[in-house]
């Protein structure tokens, strides 16, 4: 489903070139559960950004769902992100002036989904993440765990094929962190591909496949039989 | 994205930053209100002048001594000083069939005194015809008697304000007042009429034309007011006046005849141009408001970097972000403009209360123009910030925290 071939990403910082990704090739099949690990600056965020079409590889090929996406226009890439990819961020990135419901509906607003259908989908998804009673609260009225659940609801409302989570529990206490992971893993059980970037070994151990990155390369790629 | 959603999103983010939005609305509103108020004043002045001229009667011709030409050229060696325009010249104009009334006019200023009170006043020397030509009415007594204009007579008619200042509550009719070094008997008082062009009739003293000539020791009239029989007779009257005076002045064209219509359209044009100029100056404040919008939108873009990155991650294209920001600026300028329109109209109304004589009215082109310029500058100046937002790199925008 996802195929990266000899992907390089070079940043120019001042007159220095930083090789953030160095010849990365990667195959990810449908409904995989992958944890990406590695020290800061190892290129895991860059890889995630490229997988999420937020960044372009300097060279190499990225094929998503059988389509070479590096050649697509800005508009087509935006539609890809909207329809196929869900993002979950460490700092939630909720729009502060919008209520939980409105935040969740945002991707559907961008996609032009009719209002009636939006309501149905939002209420179904609020129920799934257990936030029905918080529907009209603004982010500043929600706890960290609740905010991340809103963010996950937003990431899944368009029923994407992949969820990219960048340190989804990094800003949460362990109890709400566990809730959030449970929700993400439940989505994975429903055949959504889940890619989680984390520093936390305990979290990484829950994934069936673990990528370890060092200096812009994939250092190790191990697959265990099933989730523990 | 659906249009209603775009608008809703823009309005919500405007509400989200209420202080910023409020200040921008204020700037836009002030700009539009300035345009509306200033053009209303200009338009009011124009209507005022037009109405004043109309009240003088549209069949009016004004005869001035001296030839005024718009073409340049060296001054003539002979006949440089125009011949005096005399009472006899004025009387001779009655020969034309196109002329109904003729009122010779001498204007000067002199001290008017009654007992121990005195003041400086404008003295108008004329004939009985003056009353009808200028459409004046009497408050008390009679106007100047119907006598031979060449004869002086020691009688005068006071303007309402002069009467009030000299006599207060006392009876004025029949009393003797001193004009300069002569004495005149008051035979009438003019009704207060408000202003008419040039002279405030409340502050004049009218005396027979021959008396005024001798009072100011001159033989030349200031001008002659001529009323044509009908509107259609004006060109004929003009031609007759020129012919009659030329024959009396040894074949020289040394007078100028202005028709009311020509004067009216000149004033109309001048004041219209003035209104446009004032509107243009006010429009500068709109441009300033536009630049302010750009400034604030730029700040908004850097403030909302993370949000823009998020929108991109959720599937907004660069074009979509552009539309969102431009819509925001457009909504801002439109709301500000409408607000300014309301404030401007209110301002006009308040000015109208204080100066009821001024027929305040906002011309439609000023309203349309102000709205268009407001919206135009808002959209134009938001393009730069909106494009900056559209081009934002989402990965970097999201990583900034």
Interface residues (C-beta under 8 A of the other chain):
Chain A: X45 X46 X49 X52 X54 X55 X74 X75 X77 X78 X79 X81 X82 X83 X87 X89 X91 X93 X95 X96 X97 X98 X106 X107 X109 X110 X111 X112 X154 X158
Chain B: X1 X2 X5 X9 X12 X13 X15 X16 X306 X307 X309 X310 X311 X312 X313 X314 X315 X316 X317 X318 X319 X320 X393 X394 X395 X398 X399 X401
